[in-house]
Amino acid sequence: MSIQSVAISTAATGTGGRGSSMRRALRESVETPFRVVDAGAARFLVSSPDSPLNTAQTHVEGRRAADSVAQLTELVLPRHTHPFGSNIASGGQIMAWMDLCAGIAAKRHCRGPVVTASMDDLHFRDVAKLGELVIVKAKLTRAFRTSMEIAINVWGENSITGEQRLLCSSYSTFIGLNAAGKPTQVPALIAETIEEQQCSAEAKQRRTVRLTRRDEMQKKHHTETPEPFPVEVDPKALSHPTTVSRAEVTHLVLPSNANTLCVTFGGQIIAWMETCATISATRHARQRAVLVSVDDLHFLQPTKVGEAVIIKSQVNRVFHTSLEVGVKVRAENLMSGEIRQCNSAYMMFVVVDDLGQPTPIPLAVPQTLKARRRYHEANDRRNQRLVRRAAFAVSQEVVTHSVPYSAEVMDEATQELLEICGLDWEVLLECADIKVSFQRQFNEITGIKAEMTVPRTTEETFALIGDRNSRPAWDFLYHSGFIVEEISKCCDIRYAVFQAKHCRPRVTRDFVICRAARVFKPIVRSSRRDVSLSPSAEATLSRSPTTLYRIGSRLSSSPGEPPLTGGSNFPPPWSTHHCYAIVYRSVSHVDVPPNNGHIRGSVLPSGWRISPNALDQESCDIVFVTQMDNKGLALVVDDIIGNSQVIWKSCFALKTILSQGQESPSDAR
């Protein structure tokens, strides 16, 4: 059968960006005439012959999506690892393998030469370590007239245990070429399954966004904004000029770097770009910098064998523990001297210490008008990344952070929560003695933290926060919930629905969370080893530079435990004023599987730390932490980018109730 276009589902829904213009573009992108075609037991949609997409096109036989599947398995060797002794595979090497595998899938489909046109946003969830296997899987999602979109997933496998985990995923676009190296029509894609049809529909939406962003990038190369951009930097803070981080790398394109048409592999260009960007990031921070994300890449011009590829990079802006590096690629014809712009990209790095933990780095101070413009635009780009991650998380492959419940899981969650409460994150808002901060984690987890002091004892504060009936009075994201299973009087598994009412349309997510109450005691680290510590506490001690927490009131039903919902009889385990923790962790439960009514989110160790104030024993310090995946990120992304203050308002309402003993004021909403 002659097929003239790709398969697409009529159930396409807008999962893309926010704003009326973006939604209008996505809506128009799927308004194409379609007809139903039967292929055995499979029913799929193809565009009608009179569709504008098929005008002046010749018939090309369609091929199944399943026939394009490609898999590449690589062993991480020392030559593949990060250059600064971390024994993890470099991000550039991973992206080069992704491009190679995607190219194989594209070539299987069109049975001819292909070239990389673009790669969408890439976020690294995890890293591949020395000696592990990296498994790259690629499959066509849709074929357009001369281009093809390929979905790529990368998995890391422990070769000893066989355990696999998702490292990253992205989409690449390839162009089919004829023997003369010119774009040519590619076969249509036959989507046989419901999943393939849905992926094809979403590919049309992604293409619209992709082309829009490419046009914006091309305009930027030809126009410069003349506006002055003032930059304010704390004179007391450690800082470096952005010029310190400048780096330039030149490569001669050899036959081993190119395809059969002597065009440089896109993955090779990306790997060279990552190397140059790593030099800039390391020069600025003078510590190890790890690549965590890359904005979408568009190859504007190809480079060929015999040409010189000139790559320049510089730090644009620093965000507490992360920084953005801008990279430009030019090609030089060594015979004629002609230099042309090929592509550019923005790469985000996180700077880590010897223990692999994010660490603050010096600020970057721009010196020129162009540098100041890039400095301000870097903040907008980071906000856009967060919005895109939250918007497209629904359509990505399901990766859950939920684990089966166990007492050990909640013990580890408590230790992690208490450690996080003491970390220094990037401040988003500080007002009315309430500080809200933010941290982007490696594994696609975003953390939000709020800190405040209230004139109430820890017991009174714990009783109010732990009381689920009073939560709607101050938590403006909480919608509803119920107890699924009560494990003990200080631990239960709950189903909860959260809704961001300030978003248009409203964003709703549901969670299955284990909630546990704990009493803890800070232990100042000393030279004397505490032999009574548990193995998990020993592990924490080895990671923590100053403080360890001894956890009490576990899960047994002894009379000395505080009830989860608060109460008046609190036995003193160590002192008159207790230190409490209310810990949350996403768990799996057979009674509440994911449903079509809500999008299921996940949270890693989160909750409340309530401890006596050092100066006033009748007051207490409260720290709230939530760590959520990209699906849950949609609830708070507006807070991070500065469009709303729902976290701060919830904390303000809680502080008002604790301070004045009244219901939350209406103006806090």
Secondary structure, DSSP 8 states (H G I E B T S, - for coil): -EE-S----TT----S-SSHHHHHHHHHHT---EEEEEETTEEEEEE-TTSGGGTT---EE-EEGGGG-EEEEEE--GGGB-TTS--BB-HHHHHHHHHHHHHHHHHHHHSS-EEEEEE--EE-SS--BTT-EEEEEEEEEEE-SSEEEEEEEEEEE-TTT--EEEEEEEEEEEEEB-TTS-B-----EE--SHHHHHHHHHHHHHHHHHHHHHHHHHHHHH------------TTS-EEEGGGG-EEEEEE--GGGB-TTSBB-HHHHHHHHHHHHHHHHHHHHSSEEEEEEE--EE--S--BTT-EEEEEEEEEEEETTEEEEEEEEEEE-TTT--EEEEEEEEEEEEEE-TTS-B----EEE--SHHHHHHHHHHHHHHHHHHHHHHHHGGGS------EE--HHHHHHHHHHHHHHHTS--EEEEEETTEEEEEEE-TTS-EEEEEEEEESS-HHHHHHHHH-GGGGGGT-SSEEEEEEEEEEETTEEEEEEEEEETTSSS-EEEEEEEEEEEEEEEEEE--SS--TT--HHHHHHHHH-SSEEEEEE--SS--TTS--TT--S----SSSSS-EEEEEEEEEE-TTS---TTSEE--EEEEEEEEEE-SS-TTSEEEEEEEEE-HHHHTTTHHHHHTS--HHHHHHHHHHHHHHHSS---GGG-
